[in-house]
Amino acid sequence: MYTKFLKLSIPGILAIGLSCAHTKPQSFQCSDHDWQSVEDLVFPYLDPDMQTAMVMQAQSSEYEIHAAADFALTFEDSYPDSVVGLLKKIERC
């Protein structure tokens, strides 16, 4: 019975593994991000005064995405590494 299970499950496991190997990881695109997405990333980690500063910076830079990320990175010690990594990618937009 165990060998019958293995004969049936191995092709299924291989099919799943091969299909996953052919899928392309999601790529980063600047067009997917704007000021609002930067704010959504960092606001949970900022106190209200810093949130206000972020909004004021948005207005003064005419909502340029790289300026949002650049300003947000001023407080990078407040964010998890995943947020810092994404902000650095956005900064290059």
Backbone bond lengths (Angstrom), bond angles and torsions (degrees), N, CA, C in turn:
res aa  C-N    CA-C-N  psi(-1)  N-CA   C-N-CA  omega(-1)  CA-C   N-CA-C  phi
1 M - - - 1.445 - - 1.530 110.52 -
2 Y 1.340 117.34 -41.31 1.459 121.47 -179.70 1.523 110.88 -62.53
3 T 1.332 117.71 -41.73 1.467 120.74 179.68 1.517 110.40 -67.24
4 K 1.319 117.34 -34.63 1.463 120.66 177.53 1.530 110.06 -64.29
5 F 1.346 116.38 -40.40 1.458 121.22 177.64 1.529 110.80 -62.86
6 L 1.342 115.83 -43.45 1.463 119.92 179.40 1.521 111.53 -63.81
7 K 1.322 117.20 -40.33 1.466 120.86 179.73 1.521 110.79 -63.23
8 L 1.307 116.78 -35.24 1.458 120.58 -179.64 1.528 112.52 -81.33
9 S 1.309 117.66 -33.94 1.459 119.45 -174.32 1.520 113.37 -86.15
10 I 1.311 119.21 -29.82 1.473 120.85 -178.07 1.524 111.38 -60.39
11 P 1.343 120.11 -47.99 1.477 117.46 178.12 1.533 112.53 -60.31
12 G 1.330 117.11 -36.26 1.462 120.00 178.57 1.513 111.95 -65.43
13 I 1.313 116.71 -43.13 1.464 121.38 178.54 1.525 110.38 -63.72
14 L 1.329 116.45 -42.69 1.467 120.19 178.64 1.527 111.21 -63.48
15 A 1.322 116.89 -41.31 1.463 120.06 -179.91 1.522 110.91 -63.23
16 I 1.309 116.98 -42.69 1.465 120.54 178.78 1.527 110.01 -65.54
17 G 1.314 116.66 -44.58 1.463 120.51 179.83 1.508 112.66 -61.31
18 L 1.335 116.43 -42.55 1.466 119.64 179.93 1.518 111.67 -68.89
19 S 1.319 117.34 -38.01 1.460 118.62 179.56 1.527 111.15 -67.43
20 C 1.323 116.97 -35.30 1.462 120.18 177.50 1.519 110.90 -70.09
21 A 1.305 117.79 -33.64 1.464 121.24 -179.37 1.520 111.24 -68.21
22 H 1.330 116.89 -26.81 1.459 120.22 -177.73 1.515 113.19 -89.17
23 T 1.308 118.21 -11.49 1.456 119.36 179.16 1.519 109.86 -77.72
24 K 1.295 116.13 138.54 1.460 122.19 -178.99 1.521 109.23 -85.69
25 P 1.348 117.90 131.97 1.458 118.10 177.19 1.528 110.33 -63.24
26 Q 1.308 115.58 149.53 1.457 120.08 -178.37 1.517 109.65 -62.48
27 S 1.315 115.73 126.83 1.462 119.77 -177.98 1.523 110.34 -93.36
28 F 1.311 115.36 155.79 1.457 122.41 179.27 1.521 109.16 -83.86
29 Q 1.313 116.92 132.53 1.458 121.34 176.05 1.523 109.09 -132.19
30 C 1.315 115.39 129.30 1.467 120.13 -179.87 1.520 111.87 -58.86
31 S 1.310 116.78 -34.38 1.464 119.91 -177.09 1.532 112.41 -65.02
32 D 1.329 117.18 -15.19 1.463 120.63 178.66 1.528 112.63 -82.41
33 H 1.337 117.79 -4.05 1.464 121.03 -173.86 1.523 111.16 -127.49
34 D 1.325 114.86 148.65 1.455 121.68 176.19 1.529 107.84 -147.65
35 W 1.324 116.63 -173.03 1.467 120.45 -179.66 1.517 110.95 -55.32
36 Q 1.304 115.88 -42.30 1.462 119.72 -176.93 1.530 111.23 -62.64
37 S 1.309 117.63 -38.92 1.460 118.84 179.88 1.528 111.46 -67.90
38 V 1.337 116.66 -34.22 1.469 119.87 175.74 1.528 109.39 -66.67
39 E 1.313 116.85 -45.20 1.464 119.97 177.78 1.526 110.98 -59.92
40 D 1.311 116.68 -43.05 1.466 120.04 179.47 1.528 111.19 -61.04
41 L 1.320 116.80 -34.49 1.466 121.00 178.84 1.521 112.44 -68.74
42 V 1.328 116.89 -43.36 1.462 119.67 -168.25 1.529 115.47 -101.38
43 F 1.315 119.12 -23.92 1.466 120.55 -175.94 1.526 113.89 -55.29
44 P 1.324 119.36 -39.06 1.470 117.19 179.45 1.530 113.94 -61.46
45 Y 1.320 117.62 -18.30 1.464 121.66 -176.87 1.527 113.18 -102.22
46 L 1.337 117.31 -5.14 1.463 120.92 -176.06 1.521 110.94 -107.29
47 D 1.331 115.51 146.57 1.458 118.73 175.03 1.532 108.39 -77.32
48 P 1.317 118.42 166.15 1.466 121.26 -175.66 1.533 114.52 -55.40
49 D 1.334 118.48 -36.32 1.462 119.98 178.94 1.529 111.44 -64.17
50 M 1.321 116.50 -40.60 1.468 120.64 179.58 1.529 111.12 -71.73
51 Q 1.319 116.68 -32.27 1.463 120.09 174.69 1.522 110.33 -62.80
52 T 1.331 115.34 -42.88 1.469 120.20 177.98 1.521 110.68 -63.41
53 A 1.322 116.35 -42.75 1.467 120.24 177.75 1.523 110.88 -60.53
54 M 1.317 116.54 -38.08 1.468 120.80 179.07 1.526 110.84 -64.45
55 V 1.316 116.81 -42.60 1.467 120.84 178.74 1.529 110.57 -65.26
56 M 1.323 117.17 -42.27 1.469 120.69 178.63 1.525 110.67 -64.38
57 Q 1.320 117.17 -38.83 1.459 120.65 178.05 1.525 109.77 -64.98
58 A 1.308 117.11 -36.83 1.471 121.42 178.32 1.527 109.93 -59.15
59 Q 1.313 115.54 -46.14 1.457 119.73 -179.06 1.522 111.54 -65.84
60 S 1.316 117.74 -41.99 1.464 120.24 -176.35 1.528 112.61 -72.75
61 S 1.334 117.86 -24.21 1.466 119.46 179.37 1.520 112.04 -99.63
62 E 1.327 115.77 10.33 1.463 121.89 179.79 1.527 111.88 58.30
63 Y 1.318 115.75 35.74 1.456 124.40 173.16 1.538 113.59 60.85
64 E 1.324 117.29 35.24 1.464 120.66 175.90 1.524 109.14 -74.91
65 I 1.316 115.51 131.19 1.460 121.28 -173.43 1.528 113.02 -62.33
66 H 1.324 117.61 -42.21 1.472 119.29 -179.07 1.520 111.01 -66.46
67 A 1.323 117.17 -31.53 1.461 120.60 177.23 1.532 110.52 -68.86
68 A 1.309 116.67 -34.96 1.465 120.24 177.47 1.515 110.45 -63.27
69 A 1.312 115.75 -48.14 1.463 119.68 -178.95 1.520 110.96 -66.63
70 D 1.325 116.30 -40.88 1.463 120.43 179.41 1.527 110.75 -60.60
71 F 1.318 116.59 -46.80 1.459 120.56 179.29 1.524 110.86 -65.44
72 A 1.324 117.07 -42.99 1.464 120.92 -179.56 1.522 111.30 -62.11
73 L 1.333 117.15 -34.47 1.465 120.42 180.00 1.524 112.46 -68.71
74 T 1.326 117.16 -12.89 1.458 120.83 174.18 1.525 110.57 -58.06
75 F 1.323 115.21 -28.02 1.464 121.66 -177.35 1.531 111.44 -110.65
76 E 1.325 117.87 28.27 1.462 120.91 -171.18 1.520 114.56 -59.77
77 D 1.328 117.94 -22.83 1.468 119.86 177.09 1.529 112.16 -64.92
78 S 1.324 116.44 -17.40 1.464 121.09 -178.42 1.526 113.21 -84.94
79 Y 1.340 117.77 -12.43 1.460 121.37 -171.67 1.526 112.31 -107.16
80 P 1.330 115.88 156.26 1.465 119.29 170.84 1.537 110.00 -68.98
81 D 1.298 116.71 160.16 1.467 121.56 -178.32 1.525 112.59 -57.25
82 S 1.319 117.64 -36.32 1.461 120.05 -179.14 1.531 111.62 -63.33
83 V 1.332 116.95 -38.22 1.467 121.25 178.56 1.527 109.95 -69.35
84 V 1.325 117.33 -42.43 1.473 121.08 178.82 1.522 109.81 -61.15
85 G 1.327 117.53 -43.46 1.463 120.86 178.96 1.512 112.37 -60.31
86 L 1.327 116.67 -43.59 1.458 120.39 179.35 1.525 111.04 -68.08
87 L 1.316 117.96 -39.63 1.470 120.52 177.56 1.523 111.40 -62.24
88 K 1.310 116.97 -38.34 1.476 120.13 178.86 1.521 111.06 -65.67
89 K 1.328 117.25 -35.93 1.471 119.96 175.34 1.527 110.64 -67.27
90 I 1.321 116.37 -42.90 1.465 120.65 179.37 1.522 110.48 -65.13
91 E 1.306 117.46 -35.53 1.469 121.42 -179.15 1.535 110.89 -59.94
92 R 1.307 117.15 -29.78 1.470 121.03 -179.31 1.514 113.09 -81.66
93 C 1.321 117.54 -3.47 1.478 120.89 -179.08 1.517 111.37 -69.17
